[in-house]
Amino acid sequence: MKALEFGAAFKYPFNRPVAMWNILWVFLPVLGWFALLGYGVRIVQGFAKGDFKELPVMNFSDDMSLGFMMLLKGLPFAIAFMFVTYFFREVDMMLGGLVEMFLSLFVVPLLAINFFKKQTVASFFEFKVLNAVFKHFGDYFVALLKSIGLGLTFLLMWVILVGIPAGAFTQNIFMADFYRRRVK
């Protein structure tokens, strides 16, 4: 399968620009945040299927329910992640920082995509998906660099405000594309 190109990822949020207004739900405490989380999950699910056409239509109540359930289901992993990083920081602050950076770059992204796709607590702990990272390390590293580059591009666009929703809604696009192509 062919990898997603940077230009296509950049254009993605602008293919249906009206959907970027959904970012304003962030100003509705709790309920809006759950809705945005659910909406983000649906976006990543589309990426994992190879749907890079346009932002989907938001369904506030369904997305809010999905976001709430995903938050609850993600808590065990978040607690485990905090425990592991805390443990290593207690051993040595620098070692803890290195472990956290390694997990954040090479473990969490693919496990999160897997979790968003399958929506089960267990899917956040399916470490076998990480074989794809190390089996196709060069491809993963390119996806990681593209993700950072796209994030920086949209960060620069914050000045004209469209960078905020564009960056929020595309932050996992290259990792999900890698998952789609490499995780069996």
Buried (B, 14 or more C-beta within 10 A) or exposed (E): EEBBEBEEBBBBBEEEEEBBEBBEBBEBEEBBBBBBBBBBBBBBBBBBEEBBEBBBEBBBEEBBBBBBBBBEBBEEBEEEBEEBBEEBBEEEEEEBEEBBEEBEBBBBBBBBBBBBBBBEBEBBBBEEBBEBBEEBEEBBBBBBEBBEBBBEBBEEBEEEEBBBBBBBBBBBBBBBBBBBBBBE
